[in-house]
């Protein structure tokens, strides 16, 4: 196990957790008073699955497509976390931070996936 593989997995897990948590909580806000209690377990499950996928696919010898997908997801996660953190540091608000992080993460992940798939 390499540090880079664990870093990719942690980044993908955190980013997936935050996005799913935010989306589910906001989507259910008008239907459930404490929608955070639904968004939190959904985000934890999705984040854990994303981290496990990246860790298992980068940690073993698998097909080239799965490896490229895992590297793209890990890169998207790390990019999301950095953009999210920087946006929060300049005090732009949580909604702007999630949107900016999602867009930059999606672009970075797609570029890495396409480049790795070759």
Long-range contacts (C-beta under 8 A, 24 or more apart in sequence): 1-59, 2-59, 5-54, 5-55, 5-58, 5-59, 6-55, 7-74, 7-78, 8-54, 8-55, 8-58, 8-70, 8-71, 8-73, 8-74, 8-75, 8-77, 8-78, 9-51, 9-52, 9-54, 9-55, 9-58, 9-74, 10-51, 10-77, 11-74, 11-75, 11-77, 11-78, 11-80, 11-81, 12-50, 12-51, 12-53, 12-54, 12-73, 12-74, 12-76, 12-77, 12-78, 13-47, 13-48, 13-50, 13-51, 13-54, 13-77, 14-47, 14-77, 14-80, 14-81, 15-47, 15-50, 15-76, 15-77, 15-78, 15-80, 15-81, 15-84, 15-101, 15-105, 16-43, 16-46, 16-47, 16-49, 16-50, 16-51, 16-77, 17-43, 17-44, 17-46, 17-47, 18-43, 18-47, 18-80, 18-84, 18-98, 18-101, 19-43, 19-80, 19-98, 19-101, 19-102, 20-46, 20-47, 22-94, 22-98, 50-77, 64-117, 65-117, 67-116, 68-112, 68-113, 68-116, 68-117, 69-113, 71-112, 71-113, 71-116, 72-109, 72-110, 72-112, 72-113, 72-116, 73-109, 75-108, 75-109, 75-112, 76-105, 76-106, 76-108, 76-109, 76-110, 76-112, 77-105, 77-109, 79-104, 79-105, 79-107, 79-108, 79-109, 80-104, 80-105
